[in-house]
């Protein structure tokens, strides 16, 4: 399978970076962190502001997931839609 050019920079693939950054994460948290990295990696080469907004949305989910762990809240609450407009 061929990797699109917007996932490669200077011989480094986004998936390799995601793997390194998520080695010590599990489940939902690893999935969310991987998406943050993916959207920040490609925003200049694919969807611009739309990808930045997606990264922000996933960062908020990551924050909520982390807070849920600390306070033992149900992790499913982190997937509530986020209005990224208020962060612009």
N, C-alpha and C positions, 0 to 999 in steps of 0.2 A: 504494500500500500504506500502510495506517495504522500508525503507531507506537504501541504500548501506552503508557499514561500513566506506567508505572513506568520508562520510558526517556526521559522528558522532565522537566526541572526548570527552572522560571523561563524558559521559552522556549528552553532549550538541550537538544539531544538528545545522548544518550549516544554515538551513532555519530560525531557531530562531535568529541567529546572523544577518542574512540578514534583517529580519523583524525589528530588533532593529535599525540597521544602516540606514534603508531607510524610517523610520517613517516620516521624514520631507522632503522627496524628492518626486517628482511627475514625471510621464510620463517617457520619455526616460532616464532622469538622474537616476531615481530609478532603471530602468532595467540595465543600465550600471554599476552602483555601486554594484548591486547584483551580477553581473557576475564577477567583480573584486574580491569580497569577496569569491565567490564560487571557482574560480580557485586558489586563494592563500590558501584557506582552504584545498584543496585536493591534491595539487601538490606533496607532499611527498608520498602520498599513491596511486596515480593513474598514472599520465602521466609526472611527473617530469618537465623537462625544457619546454616541450610543454605547460603545464598549466601555467608556469611562463610567457612564451611568450604571451599566450592568455590574462593573467592578465595585462601585459604591454600594449597590444593593447587596451584593454578596459579602462585602465587608461588614455591613450592618447585620446580616445574618450571622456572620462569624462572631461578632461582638455579642449578639444575643445568645448564641450557642454557648459561648464562654461564660457569660453571666448566668445562664440556666444551669450550667454545671456547678458553678460556685454556690448557687442558691437552691439547687436540686429541683428546678422547675422543669416541666415537661418540655423536652427539646423540640417537639412538633410545633410549639408556639413561635419558633423563630422564622417559620416560613410565611408569616403574614406579609401581604404585599407592602412594599415600602414606596413612599412618594419621594423619589429622588429629586424632584423639583425644589423641595425645601432646603436641599443641601447645595444648591447652585449659588 
